Amino acid sequence: MDNSTLEGPVIRCGVILEFTPKADGGAIRLTGKGVLRRSTDKGAGGVATKFEAKENLINLQLDVGAPKVVDLAGGGQMILAATLIDATGRPIKK
């Protein structure tokens, strides 16, 4: 997107994930946070001027390759899945 026609700062919206993964037996434990940021209005010319952010603390165990649904503060959900990989980046098979 060309931001040269926009006035003011560009505020990124969406989901920001900061996790620390740890092997936990045959599963993966994720701890950290997810921040959901969205605009709450659209000012003149369709430019958003107000935003809200909801922080979700995450501490969950994922079975390798199995998706898990996480409810977000403020509404909505995200689906997380994790895979163990070796030093070359290839998935580790059980």
Long-range contacts (C-beta under 8 A, 24 or more apart in sequence): 6-47, 7-47, 8-47, 11-37, 11-39, 11-48, 11-51, 12-37, 13-37, 13-38, 13-39, 13-48, 13-51, 15-78, 19-58, 21-82, 23-84, 24-61, 26-63, 26-64, 26-94, 27-61, 27-62, 27-63, 27-64, 28-61, 28-62, 28-64, 28-82, 28-84, 29-59, 29-60, 29-61, 29-62, 30-58, 30-59, 30-60, 30-61, 30-62, 30-80, 30-82, 31-58, 31-59, 32-57, 32-58, 33-57, 33-58, 34-58, 34-70, 34-72, 34-78, 36-72, 36-73, 36-74, 36-76, 64-94
